[in-house]
Amino acid sequence: MRNRIGEPVGRNTAAAVALAAELIDRPDDEVMLVLPADAHIADEEGFRATLAAAAEVARGGSLVTLGVTPDGPETGYGYVIAKPPAREVAGRATFAVDRFVEKPTAERAAEMIATGLASWNAGIFAWSRATIRDRLERHSPDILAAVRAIVADGTLEAMRAGYPSIRATSIDYAVMEPASLEGAVAVVPMSVGWSDLGSWSALRDAWHAAAGVSTPGAVGLGNRHDVGSTDSLVLAGGRLVVTIGLHDMIVIDTPEALLVCAAERSQDVRGVAQHFATAAVPAAGTATEPATNQKEQP
């Protein structure tokens, strides 16, 4: 595929944005969009209109983030706090950003939402190539310098050798938060049926919404057979996975591992994965302690 840039190893979004900004062969004043792959948008037309407004603001030299109008005090998302007054651009209300708030408590989230100025941080950004390069140089010069050295060399060997040593941090921490303190960031709130597909339960919910059924059953892919399950997600691999009478469950079968969990605990998968990454894991086919003696993972 042409015009695709690959990383030899993930170093979070700041390095990825810097690499794209340096390698893109486009005029400096053209607008770049940063779009996470793990998001579901129900209202595509409304999303395009929001992007158009964001691009117009970005042409004026601002870093722009898209904020999602909250439907509840979610604690798993970061928040963007707008600073009045609103300015209408391309039919959309836009604001300067007052500050970013990282994953608050439920009480704090409710307080922020009550002001009418809080949005979820969707991780969707717009800026000109010149603006993001200038802000990277200002707020995270080490990241930009490392990327520029790799690009100047122009070889895959330089990429493989140099990229893994770049500081791993998000574009939010590297640029957006410090730039917001200087009044350089704008937010365009949107209500377009956005969902962060960052958990298995979020994927299930998006799947059910797309199906448009009032009583969702078990959705999924692969070699599976279900009898009477509801509100569940089943992703099967090569072998047959049979589910009977499940409710609000996640079942993911892969060659390496089988995951079975309550949907409401699907966010805990990250912690379990981190545990296995650092702990000794029994080899396939070896015996483990009886279930009654095993310790429950937090």
C-alpha positions, 0 to 999 in steps of 0.5 A: 500500500502506498503512503503508509508509514510503519513503526518498527515498535510502538512508542505511543502517539507523540512519536507517531505524529512526529514521524508522520509530520516529518515524512508527509510530502505535503505543503506545510499549511495543509491540515493533518487529521489524527484519527484513532482506529479503535473508535466507532462513529454512528453519525458519519455525516455529522462527524464529517461536518465536525471535521470540516469545522475543526479543519477550518479552525486549524487553518488559523494556526490552532491545535484542535481536538474533537470533544465528545458530548458526555452522556454520563460521568465516565471515569475511563476517559480523559476530559477537555474543559472548554473556555467560553465564549463559543465561536461558530465556525462552519456551523459548529460551536468551537471553544478555546481549551481551558485545560485537560483533565485525566480520568477523574473520579465519578464525582469530579466527572459529574461536577465537570459535566454539570458546567456544560463545558466538559467533553470526553477527549476522543483523541481526534486532532486537527492541525496544520503540518507547520503548527504541529512541527512548531509545537513539537519543537517547542514542547518536546524537542527531544522527540522531534530531533530523534525523528528528524535524525531518522528521516534525514538518514532515510534508511530502514536500518536507521529507523530500526536502530533509532526509533525504539529509543524515542521517548514513549509518551502521548501527544496529549502529554507531549504537546496538547496539555502544555500548548493549552496553557498558552491558549494554543488549543481549541476544541470542537464538541460533537455528538455523533454516536462516538464510542471508544472501542477500547474494550470488548464490551464497547465492541459488543455494544457497537455491534448491537447498536449497528444491528438495531435489535431491541433484544440483543443476543450473542454477536461475534465471528468465527466457528461458533454456535450459540443457544439462547445467549443474550447481550454477549460477544463471542469471537471464535478461532479455528475450533468450534466454540459453543455457548449456552444461556450466557448473559452479559458475557465476553468469550474470546478464543485464540490459539494462545489463550481463552478469555471468559469474563463478565462484560462489566469487567472487560476493562480488567483485561489490560491488568491481566495482560500486564500480569502475564507479561511480567509473571511466569505463565504455565506452558501450554498443556501443563497442570495448574492448581485446582480452581478452589486454590487459585487466587482471584486476579484483582 
